[in-house]
């Protein structure tokens, strides 16, 4: 709404990235001039989303939940995520949130089993999403 007093606070979005994972993204710096970025991604089949451990210069949150609004108490998937320099592996099989503090090494992120579509809500406390460093060994 060009002539609206508050129209800049309402940002409509479409899927920006179609494959391999349909994703909608609201980038704080571009869309709202803020320090929060949201990505919503649908996962339909097993995959490795992030192979290499890396860090960010901001806090990040990952939320894994069912795509089925009638069955939000379950997560029809098995996901593994590595945390810390030791790559301590955590298995996710129910609706889960993961907090990754600024500078914390994390990944790989592996969707080992996906029985029905699920959603990943990725929140970065930053105006955009960038990897600070990738660790390959």
Helices and strands as residue ranges (DSSP letters): G 7-9, E 23-26, I 28-32, E 37-43, E 47-50, E 53-55, E 60-66, E 77-83, E 88-92, E 96-100, E 106-114, E 118-124, E 133-135
